[in-house]
């Protein structure tokens, strides 16, 4: 099967979902790949590079061309799963030769990983299939498939946090039909990491909206005292999420500089980067004119309290009623987001940009539909709050969020994704794709 997706993480998610694994299970497998190799299929165990004299690329090339003949017995970890034991490396090498692929080929390694899970590790797969959480799935892979020397609580917690992150990022469990609270934040770079990517939002997810979720560390809520500030704060975050010039990086946090130059998140017209706390700082600055200072998620509660702009913090519970403009920050160092909507509708513009943004919701490049069926042409209404996207699949960039009951027009064009038709539709003056599962004939 051909891999689908613009990033290694998207391709792995699609690959294992297509195998029928639950989203919890897929998240656990992906957490392991990230911990072992950073999603680099050519990764030679870092501690072995110096003593071997090889880099990731030269080692891979030497194995492929036969000039290095000790791949099986050298005990060097390699690839997505850092295969080390001789019999597993022998099987990997044989599998690559059978497929006529490089030992470092991404698709080949995913297929080999699956072959192991369905073969000698089928007991692990059986447990994965009934995992009830991303953390549980991650633990199953750690202790049953990878089995590294360190299987302690810290290792489990680290990998579990990766799994939860992937679950929150990619899970599509009927979310479009049930969403009520939408949050926005800077999430990760285009490589699924926190530094080292290119400026700007490369895949539409680096800085983006998503359904509210209860973070494993728990949230504190800070609510603006001034309702107008709250409205503008929600708008600023939404505009940042819709502007593909705003990307993610923990090292390069330049959002305040960009706001001083361009006047608003919507108006930023050059590629820049920010992280979650720096973006919240920028939203506060745009909404109130006050700079809360250079904080991170561990110091954010103190910084917000010092501004005098927010009500006293409260711990979020299952009964918490959110409002647009609410700031959520994890109880211990981790993440921070802003609530942009509580009913699925997008914020109405409250700011006047100093310059037009280079990339806004109406200027995103929309893909072409791949198929046509005259029978599906006609008018539809959305049965739930539903994203209009640039292409088929929830991994595609969102153009806007269409509230439940919105009118759309389909002219018979569509693209199939994971067994579902995504109709190419017109919504007002916008066009894009949405899942047919949440449309009904008008």
N, C-alpha and C positions, 0 to 999 in steps of 0.2 A: 504494500500500500504506500502511496505517496504521502509524505508528511505534509501537514497543513499548519500554517501559522507563520508569523513574521519573526518570532523569537523562539529560542530553544525551549523555553517554558511553555509557550502556547502549543508548540509541536508535540511536546511530551504529554501535555494535558489531553490533546485531541487523540493521540495515539492510544493511551491507556483507557480513555473513555470509550473509544471504539471497540476495545476488547471487552467491554461490558462491566468494568469495575465501577464501583460507586465513587462519588466525589470525595468521600473520606479516604477511600483506599488510594485513589490517584494522588491525592495531596500527600499521603504518607510516603509513597514511592518517590514523588518529586522532591520531598524534603531530604530523602536519602541521597539522591543524585546531587543535590545542591551541596550537602555537607561533605560528600566524598570528593566531588570533582568540580564543583562550581559550574555545572552544565558545560564542561569542556570535554568532549569525547576523546581528545588526544592528550588528556592530562596524565603526565608521568608523575608518580608520587614525588612531591616536592623534595622530601629528604633524600631521594635517590638521584636527583639530577646531578649534584656535584660529584658523587662517587662514581656515577656511571659515565659522566662526561657528555651526556645527552641532554637536549632540551625536549619539550613536548613534540615539537615538529621533527627534529632530527631523529629521535627515537622511533617515531611512527614511520618515517620514511625508511629507516634502516631495517625495520621489521618487514615492511612491505616489499622492499627490493631484495631481501634475503641476505644483506650484508651483516646483519646482526642475527645470530642464530640461537641466542640464549633466552628468547622471550618467555618461553614456558617455564624455565627453571631459575630465573634470576630473582624471583621473589619481590619484584618491584610492583607496587600497585599501579594499575593502569585503567584509564577510561572512566566512563560514567559511574560504574560501581566500584572502581579501584580494585578490579579483579587481581588477586595476588597468588592464591594457592595454585600449584602447578597444574592440577587437573582442570581447574576452571579456566585457566589461561590457555591450556591446550584446546579445550572445547571452544573457546572464543576464537582462537586462531583458525581452527578447522571450520568454524561457522563462517568466518570472514572469507576464507578461500572458497567455500561452497557458494557463497553469494557473489564471488568475484568482486569483493569490495575491500577498501583499505581497512586495516585493523582499527583505524580511528574514525570510521564512518559513523555518523550520528544515527542514521536510520538502522543500520546493521546492529549497532549496540542496543538500541531499544528493542529490536526484534530478539536479540540474544537474551536480554534481560527477561523478556516475556517467555522465551523458551525455557529458561531456568525455572521461572515461577510455575510454569505448567508441567514441568518435568520433575527434576530432583528436589525442587522446593515447593511442590504442590501442597504440602501441609501448611506452609506459610500463606500461600494463596487462599486456601480455605479459610484461614483466620482473617485474612484481609477482607474477604467478601462479606463478613459479618461484623466488621469494625463499626462501632457506634459513634466514633469521633475521629477527627484528624489526628489528635494526639495518640489515640489507641492504635491507629493505622501506622503511624510513625514508629511507635514502640515495637510493633510486630516486625516491621522491616529491619529495625536496628538489631533486635535480639535474635531474630530467626533467619534473616537473609544475609545481612552484612556481618554481624557478629564481630565487631571490632573489640580491641582490648578494653577500651573505655565504654562501658554500658551503664555508667552511673546516672544518678538523677540529673546532674547538670547537663550531660550529653543528651539525655532524653528531653529535658526542657528546651534545650536549644533547637533540636531537630523538630520537636513538637511545635515550637513557635513558627518554624519555617512552614510546617504542614498547615497550620491554622492560617497563615498568611496566604498560601496558595488556595486554600478553600475559600477564604473571603474574596480573593481576587477573581477566581475563575468559576466558582460554583454557580450553576444556572438552574437550580431546583425550583422551577416555576416562579422565579423571583419577579419577572416582569408583570405577572398578574396580581401579585400580592403586595407590592411595595407601597409603603405609606410614608416612611421617613427616609429622605434622601440626604446623604452626607457627602461632603467634598473634602479632598485632602491631597497633598503630595504623598505618593505611595511608594514608588521605587523607580529605578531607571529602566531603560529598554532591555537591559540584560538581566533584570530581576535582582540587581544588586543596589548598593546605596552610594556608590561613587564610581567614577570612571567612564560613565556614558557620555554621549554627545549632548551639547546644549539643545534645548527645545524638547518638546514632547514627541518622541520618535514613533510611538505606537498608539497614542491616544489614551493610554492608561496611566502614564507616569503621574500626571496630575489630573484627577478625574473624579466624577461622582460615582456613588454606589449605594446600595441599600444599607440602611443602618444595621449594625451587628453589635452584639454584646461582646466586647473584648475580653479575652481570658484574664487580663490584669484588672478589669473593672474600670469604669469611667467616673471622673468627676465632671460635673456640669457647671459652667459659668455662663450666666445669662446677662446680656447687656441691660443696664437700668433704663436707658433711653430707648424707646421702641423704634425711633428713627435710626439709631445706630444699629439696632438689630437687623432692620430691613436692609441697610446698606452693607452690613457685614455679610449677610447671606448672598447678596448680589455680587459682592467682590469675589467671594469664593467661587460662585457659579461661573463668573466671567473668567477667572483663572483656569478653571477646569475646561472651559470651552476654547481657550486660546492656546493653540498648539505651539506657540512661541515659549510657553512656560513649561519647562521640564524639571526633572528631579536630579539632585545631587546633594549629598550631605557636606561635601567639601566646598562647593561654590554656592554660596547663599546670598544672592544679589538682588532679591526682590525689592528691597527698600530703595536701592539705587535706581532700579527701573521705574518704580512708582514716582519718584521725584523727577525723573526724566520725562515720563509719558503721561502721568496724571491718574491712571487707573489700570486695573488688571486688563480690562478689555482693550485698552489702547496700546499695550506693550507690543512693539513692532519689530523686536529683534530677539534672537534666540538667547534665552537666559535660563538659569537654574535656581532651584530653591529646594528646601526639604520641608517636612511637615510643620515644624514649629516656626520656621522662618516665614512660611506662607501665611500662617495664622497671624503672625506679627504684621505682615503686609496688609492683610484684610482689616485688621484693627486700625492700622494707619490710614488706609483709604476711607474707612467708614467714619472715623472720629477725628482725624487730623492729629492724633496723638500717637507718638511712638512709644510702645511699651518696652523697648530695649531689646538687646540681643540675648534671648533666652533659648533654652532647649527644653525638651519635654520634662526633664527632672526639675528645672527651675521655673517652668511656666506658671504653675499655681501661684508662686510668690510674686512673679512679675505681673500677672493679671490682677491680683489683689491690690498691688501698689498703685495701679492706674486709677482706682476709684470709679471705674466705668462699669463694674459688674456686681451683681448681687452676690451674696456669700455663697461659696461653693456648696454643692450638695452631691451626695453619692447617687449615681444612676441606679435605679431598680427596674424591675419588669413593669412597674406601674407608672414610671416617669412619663409625663406628657411633654413632648418636645415642642419648641417653637423655632421658626427660622431665625438664624443668627446665634443660636446657642453654640457655645464652644465646649467641646468634650476633650478631655485630656486624661490619659491613663493614670491610675493611682500610683503606679511606679513608672520609671522611665520607659517610654515605649512609643506612643503615637498620640497625635492630636488631630481633630477634624472639626469642621463647622457644619451644622445642620443648614441645608439650603432650602429644604421643602418638607412639609409634613403632610401634603396631600397629593404629591406627584406633579404638581404644576411647577413650571420653572419661574424663577423670580422675574418680575417685570423690571425693565431697566430703570435705574435710579441715578445713573451717572452719565455725564457728558464727556466722552473721551477727548483728550487733547489731540490725538492722532488716531486714524482708523487702524484697527488691529490688522496685522497681516493675515491672520487666520481666525475666522469667527465661525459660528455655527452655520451661517448661510454660505460660507465660502469653502467648506471642506470638500475635497474631491470625492465624488461618489463613484463607486465601481459600476461596471456595466452588468446588466442581468444576463444570465447564461442560457435561459430557456424561455419559451413562450407557450401559453395555453389560453386560447381565447375564452375558454369556459370560466376562467377565474376573473375576467375583466368585470369591473363594476364598482359600485360604491360600498364602503364598509364603515363600520364603527368599531373602535377599540373596546374590548371587553374588560380591560384593566389599564392601569397606567403603563405605558409602553414606549420604549426607546425607539426613535427613528435613527438608523445607523447608516454608515457609509457603505456597508456591505453586509452579507449574510453571516450571522453568528454573533454571539454576545461578546466575543473578543474584538469586534470591530468598533471603531470610534463612534461615539454617540453624537448625533447632530443636535437633537433636542429630545425632551421627554413629552410625549403626547398624553394628556390626561385621559382617564377613562371616559368613554363616550365621544371621543374625537372622531371627526369625519375624515376619511381618506379615500382616495381614488386609485384603483389599480387598473392598468391598461392591458393586463394579461401577461406581464413579464415577471419572472421570478428566478431565484437561485436556490438550489437545494443545499442544505447544510445539516449533517448528522440526521438525515432522514426527515427533516422538516423543510417545507417550502417557506422561503422568506420572500414575501411579495415586494416588488418594486412599486412604490406608491408616491402619490403627491399629497402633501399635507400643507394646506395654505400655499405659501410661495416656496416651500421646501420640498425636495424629493429625496428619497432614500429607501432603505429596506427595513421591514419589520416582520416579526414572526407571524405566520398565518394562524398559529394556534390561538392568538389573542385578537382575532378579527371575526366579525360576523356581518353578514350581508345587511346593508341598510334598507 
